[in-house]
Amino acid sequence: MRKYYVGLDVHKVSIAIAVLDAHGKLVTRTVIETSTEAVRDFFRNLRGEIHLTFEEGNHAAWLYDIVEP
């Protein structure tokens, strides 16, 4: 099973995302809009074991509720 390490930098209108593999190699870097559908679409396309980190801020509770399931 593939392992991914995902970092999210969440802003009011956009989310910057970096994805690393288990060896620390950059898999992808992208920017999506700050919306439930955009976040779900992004993670739907990422298959494997995902380790996620994001900052504790205004959007943290909202984002946690989206990605936790």
OpenMM code with the backbone's topology and positions (N, CA, C; nanometers):
from openmm import Vec3, app, unit

residues = "MET ARG LYS TYR TYR VAL GLY LEU ASP VAL HIS LYS VAL SER ILE ALA ILE ALA VAL LEU ASP ALA HIS GLY LYS LEU VAL THR ARG THR VAL ILE GLU THR SER THR GLU ALA VAL ARG ASP PHE PHE ARG ASN LEU ARG GLY GLU ILE HIS LEU THR PHE GLU GLU GLY ASN HIS ALA ALA TRP LEU TYR ASP ILE VAL GLU PRO".split()
positions = [
    Vec3(0.0848, -0.1182, 0.0000),
    Vec3(0.0000, 0.0000, 0.0000),
    Vec3(0.0893, 0.1244, 0.0000),
    Vec3(0.0548, 0.2180, -0.0818),
    Vec3(0.1293, 0.3437, -0.0888),
    Vec3(0.0975, 0.4310, 0.0325),
    Vec3(0.1976, 0.5040, 0.0786),
    Vec3(0.1800, 0.6003, 0.1866),
    Vec3(0.2039, 0.7399, 0.1310),
    Vec3(0.1175, 0.8306, 0.1716),
    Vec3(0.1311, 0.9699, 0.1308),
    Vec3(0.1288, 1.0588, 0.2543),
    Vec3(0.2076, 1.1637, 0.2479),
    Vec3(0.2116, 1.2647, 0.3528),
    Vec3(0.1665, 1.3947, 0.2876),
    Vec3(0.0545, 1.4467, 0.3374),
    Vec3(-0.0110, 1.5604, 0.2738),
    Vec3(-0.0112, 1.6793, 0.3692),
    Vec3(0.0342, 1.7923, 0.3203),
    Vec3(0.0303, 1.9166, 0.3966),
    Vec3(-0.0626, 2.0146, 0.3282),
    Vec3(-0.1483, 2.0760, 0.4077),
    Vec3(-0.2441, 2.1732, 0.3541),
    Vec3(-0.2184, 2.3097, 0.4173),
    Vec3(-0.2115, 2.4123, 0.3354),
    Vec3(-0.2023, 2.5508, 0.3823),
    Vec3(-0.3333, 2.6164, 0.3410),
    Vec3(-0.4220, 2.6335, 0.4372),
    Vec3(-0.5598, 2.6729, 0.4098),
    Vec3(-0.5771, 2.8243, 0.4229),
    Vec3(-0.6378, 2.8824, 0.3203),
    Vec3(-0.6690, 3.0253, 0.3188),
    Vec3(-0.8179, 3.0420, 0.2887),
    Vec3(-0.8636, 3.1629, 0.2947),
    Vec3(-1.0060, 3.1905, 0.2745),
    Vec3(-1.0569, 3.1430, 0.1388),
    Vec3(-0.9804, 3.1642, 0.0325),
    Vec3(-1.0280, 3.1282, -0.1019),
    Vec3(-0.9508, 3.0147, -0.1672),
    Vec3(-0.8373, 2.9759, -0.1096),
    Vec3(-0.7587, 2.8694, -0.1719),
    Vec3(-0.6874, 2.7844, -0.0669),
    Vec3(-0.6513, 2.6629, -0.1090),
    Vec3(-0.5753, 2.5707, -0.0261),
    Vec3(-0.4556, 2.5236, -0.1090),
    Vec3(-0.3360, 2.5488, -0.0570),
    Vec3(-0.2145, 2.4992, -0.1207),
    Vec3(-0.1866, 2.3608, -0.0635),
    Vec3(-0.1594, 2.2653, -0.1516),
    Vec3(-0.1405, 2.1264, -0.1106),
    Vec3(-0.0071, 2.0749, -0.1632),
    Vec3(0.0667, 2.0068, -0.0750),
    Vec3(0.1879, 1.9357, -0.1146),
    Vec3(0.1731, 1.7912, -0.0696),
    Vec3(0.2071, 1.6991, -0.1588),
    Vec3(0.1976, 1.5558, -0.1289),
    Vec3(0.3351, 1.4935, -0.1477),
    Vec3(0.3831, 1.4250, -0.0432),
    Vec3(0.5100, 1.3530, -0.0479),
    Vec3(0.4836, 1.2039, -0.0376),
    Vec3(0.5729, 1.1240, -0.0961),
    Vec3(0.5603, 0.9795, -0.0810),
    Vec3(0.6355, 0.9351, 0.0452),
    Vec3(0.6419, 0.8056, 0.0697),
    Vec3(0.7041, 0.7521, 0.1907),
    Vec3(0.8544, 0.7801, 0.1970),
    Vec3(0.9151, 0.8142, 0.0832),
    Vec3(1.0581, 0.8436, 0.0777),
    Vec3(1.0863, 0.9934, 0.0828),
    Vec3(0.9810, 1.0729, 0.0986),
    Vec3(0.9966, 1.2179, 0.1057),
    Vec3(1.0046, 1.2862, -0.0290),
    Vec3(0.9770, 1.2131, -0.1345),
    Vec3(0.9792, 1.2691, -0.2692),
    Vec3(0.8470, 1.3388, -0.2990),
    Vec3(0.8553, 1.4568, -0.3575),
    Vec3(0.7351, 1.5313, -0.3930),
    Vec3(0.6580, 1.4578, -0.5010),
    Vec3(0.5330, 1.4259, -0.4730),
    Vec3(0.4453, 1.3590, -0.5681),
    Vec3(0.3680, 1.4628, -0.6486),
    Vec3(0.3131, 1.5606, -0.5784),
    Vec3(0.2390, 1.6668, -0.6456),
    Vec3(0.2308, 1.7886, -0.5542),
    Vec3(0.2132, 1.9011, -0.6191),
    Vec3(0.1883, 2.0271, -0.5493),
    Vec3(0.0814, 2.0973, -0.6314),
    Vec3(-0.0219, 2.1448, -0.5623),
    Vec3(-0.1322, 2.2076, -0.6345),
    Vec3(-0.2024, 2.3083, -0.5452),
    Vec3(-0.2907, 2.3847, -0.6046),
    Vec3(-0.3749, 2.4787, -0.5322),
    Vec3(-0.5188, 2.4521, -0.5752),
    Vec3(-0.6066, 2.4393, -0.4762),
    Vec3(-0.7493, 2.4198, -0.5045),
    Vec3(-0.8287, 2.5283, -0.4331),
    Vec3(-0.9541, 2.5402, -0.4692),
    Vec3(-1.0379, 2.6379, -0.4016),
    Vec3(-1.0782, 2.5844, -0.2641),
    Vec3(-1.1056, 2.6739, -0.1735),
    Vec3(-1.1489, 2.6361, -0.0392),
    Vec3(-1.2983, 2.6058, -0.0439),
    Vec3(-1.3274, 2.4806, -0.0782),
    Vec3(-1.4662, 2.4357, -0.0833),
    Vec3(-1.4708, 2.2875, -0.0481),
    Vec3(-1.5821, 2.2461, 0.0054),
    Vec3(-1.5994, 2.1061, 0.0427),
    Vec3(-1.5790, 2.0145, -0.0767),
    Vec3(-1.6388, 2.0477, -0.1880),
    Vec3(-1.6307, 1.9629, -0.3072),
    Vec3(-1.4879, 1.9534, -0.3599),
    Vec3(-1.4150, 2.0643, -0.3621),
    Vec3(-1.2774, 2.0622, -0.4117),
    Vec3(-1.1882, 1.9746, -0.3240),
    Vec3(-1.2049, 1.9831, -0.1928),
    Vec3(-1.1259, 1.9016, -0.1006),
    Vec3(-1.1597, 1.7538, -0.1189),
    Vec3(-1.2868, 1.7225, -0.1251),
    Vec3(-1.3277, 1.5827, -0.1435),
    Vec3(-1.2783, 1.5270, -0.2762),
    Vec3(-1.2875, 1.6058, -0.3818),
    Vec3(-1.2389, 1.5614, -0.5129),
    Vec3(-1.0898, 1.5322, -0.5087),
    Vec3(-1.0148, 1.6182, -0.4434),
    Vec3(-0.8709, 1.5965, -0.4356),
    Vec3(-0.8391, 1.4641, -0.3663),
    Vec3(-0.8988, 1.4395, -0.2507),
    Vec3(-0.8671, 1.3194, -0.1750),
    Vec3(-0.9263, 1.1926, -0.2372),
    Vec3(-1.0316, 1.2053, -0.3135),
    Vec3(-1.0874, 1.0898, -0.3857),
    Vec3(-0.9855, 1.0313, -0.4828),
    Vec3(-0.9026, 1.1144, -0.5381),
    Vec3(-0.8046, 1.0720, -0.6381),
    Vec3(-0.6735, 1.0221, -0.5782),
    Vec3(-0.6606, 1.0288, -0.4467),
    Vec3(-0.5381, 0.9867, -0.3793),
    Vec3(-0.5640, 0.8531, -0.3112),
    Vec3(-0.5061, 0.7473, -0.3637),
    Vec3(-0.5296, 0.6121, -0.3130),
    Vec3(-0.4126, 0.5666, -0.2268),
    Vec3(-0.4425, 0.5111, -0.1115),
    Vec3(-0.3395, 0.4592, -0.0231),
    Vec3(-0.3589, 0.5092, 0.1181),
    Vec3(-0.2558, 0.4928, 0.1989),
    Vec3(-0.2578, 0.5395, 0.3375),
    Vec3(-0.2161, 0.6863, 0.3372),
    Vec3(-0.3005, 0.7708, 0.3939),
    Vec3(-0.2775, 0.9150, 0.3897),
    Vec3(-0.2542, 0.9678, 0.5303),
    Vec3(-0.1435, 1.0406, 0.5463),
    Vec3(-0.1131, 1.1112, 0.6698),
    Vec3(-0.1258, 1.2591, 0.6368),
    Vec3(-0.2077, 1.3288, 0.7134),
    Vec3(-0.2455, 1.4651, 0.6786),
    Vec3(-0.2120, 1.5608, 0.7913),
    Vec3(-0.1645, 1.6775, 0.7544),
    Vec3(-0.1419, 1.7825, 0.8529),
    Vec3(-0.1906, 1.9153, 0.7966),
    Vec3(-0.2474, 1.9946, 0.8860),
    Vec3(-0.2862, 2.1305, 0.8500),
    Vec3(-0.2867, 2.2145, 0.9761),
    Vec3(-0.2794, 2.3444, 0.9565),
    Vec3(-0.2676, 2.4345, 1.0699),
    Vec3(-0.3988, 2.4485, 1.1469),
    Vec3(-0.3855, 2.4748, 1.2735),
    Vec3(-0.5021, 2.5056, 1.3569),
    Vec3(-0.5353, 2.6518, 1.3307),
    Vec3(-0.6470, 2.6749, 1.2662),
    Vec3(-0.6868, 2.8108, 1.2313),
    Vec3(-0.8359, 2.8183, 1.2129),
    Vec3(-0.8810, 2.9225, 1.1455),
    Vec3(-1.0242, 2.9457, 1.1268),
    Vec3(-1.0957, 2.8316, 1.0560),
    Vec3(-1.0267, 2.7625, 0.9671),
    Vec3(-1.0900, 2.6571, 0.8878),
    Vec3(-1.0641, 2.5160, 0.9408),
    Vec3(-0.9944, 2.5036, 1.0514),
    Vec3(-0.9507, 2.3719, 1.0986),
    Vec3(-1.0670, 2.2769, 1.1274),
    Vec3(-1.1671, 2.3211, 1.2001),
    Vec3(-1.2813, 2.2334, 1.2339),
    Vec3(-1.3566, 2.1932, 1.1079),
    Vec3(-1.3789, 2.2883, 1.0188),
    Vec3(-1.4473, 2.2602, 0.8936),
    Vec3(-1.3690, 2.1565, 0.8121),
    Vec3(-1.2392, 2.1768, 0.7990),
    Vec3(-1.1570, 2.0858, 0.7212),
    Vec3(-1.1507, 1.9469, 0.7847),
    Vec3(-1.1366, 1.9413, 0.9136),
    Vec3(-1.1335, 1.8120, 0.9821),
    Vec3(-1.2616, 1.7318, 0.9538),
    Vec3(-1.3755, 1.7985, 0.9619),
    Vec3(-1.5032, 1.7310, 0.9357),
    Vec3(-1.5121, 1.6759, 0.7937),
    Vec3(-1.4449, 1.7388, 0.7000),
    Vec3(-1.4480, 1.6936, 0.5606),
    Vec3(-1.3546, 1.5754, 0.5385),
    Vec3(-1.2329, 1.5823, 0.5915),
    Vec3(-1.1323, 1.4812, 0.5598),
    Vec3(-1.1317, 1.3621, 0.6536),
    Vec3(-1.1855, 1.3728, 0.7714),
    Vec3(-1.1803, 1.2657, 0.8696),
    Vec3(-1.2484, 1.1384, 0.8222),
    Vec3(-1.3672, 1.1445, 0.7615),
    Vec3(-1.4314, 1.0184, 0.7174),
    Vec3(-1.3498, 0.9490, 0.6109),
] * unit.nanometer
topology = app.Topology()
chain = topology.addChain("A")
for resn in residues:
    res = topology.addResidue(resn, chain)
    for name in ("N", "CA", "C"):
        topology.addAtom(name, app.Element.getBySymbol(name[0]), res)
